[in-house]
Amino acid sequence: MEKSDINIYSKNDLYYIDLIGDFIRSNRIKQNKTQQQLASEAGVNRSTLIQLESGKQVKLLSLIQVLRALKQLHILNALEVKPEISPLMVAAAEQKQRIRVSTKTTKKSNQTKRKSDW
């Protein structure tokens, strides 16, 4: 575990809830929106937004709605699970890849076709 990881995990959950609240408040103010305006745009109650900004626990859905209204959903991109291809899968795919093209027609097969034409 790196030193930066230790700092991240040493902070308690309430620290991160406060951090999210500060993020929401800061972005709301930068966009020059009142709490009522943002709450209406997000489809949540103003009291829910007040709780969120003050570091109280709210539903995850409310957080997503507020982030969407603030056009800040991109911060959730870090949560996206991206498929990883293992080195063994890459090697297997490379082995299956065709290297050359060959024709399978021979003189015998051409002759048998001619004989059956009458």
Buried (B, 14 or more C-beta within 10 A) or exposed (E): EEEEEEEEEEEEEEEEBBEBBEBBBEBBEEBEBEBEBBBBBBEBEBEBBBBBBEBBEBEEEBBEBBBBBBEBEEEEEEEEEEEEEEEEEEEEEEEEEEEEEEEEEEEEEEEEEEEEEE
